[in-house]
């Protein structure tokens, strides 16, 4: 899970190559509604393959890497230039922030964190 959520942050930072956005969620206003209004789907979404490709190293190293990604992601701010999301297409910095908050919250709550 640590590697998976790290992949989402890496994509937002432009550090993870992914395929082009596709599907209905890659277009406004549906992408905005899903990110900002609708509840996070419980076990209904399917991750892009590149979000499942990073293999764990050690717990300590992976957690430190996640902390660094969170720090760098949040330091960019909403007005920075953000890459397109693999799932949601071209979205704002604010939408990236909400998306990553929901993604991290969902997976951390799975494990009682």
Secondary structure, 3 states (H helix, E strand, C coil): CHHHHHHHHHHHCCCCCCCCCCCHHHCCCHHHHHHHCCCCCCCCCCCCHHHCCCCCCCHHHHHHHHHHHHHHHHHHCCCCCCCCECCCECCCHHHHHHHHHHHHHHHHHHCCC
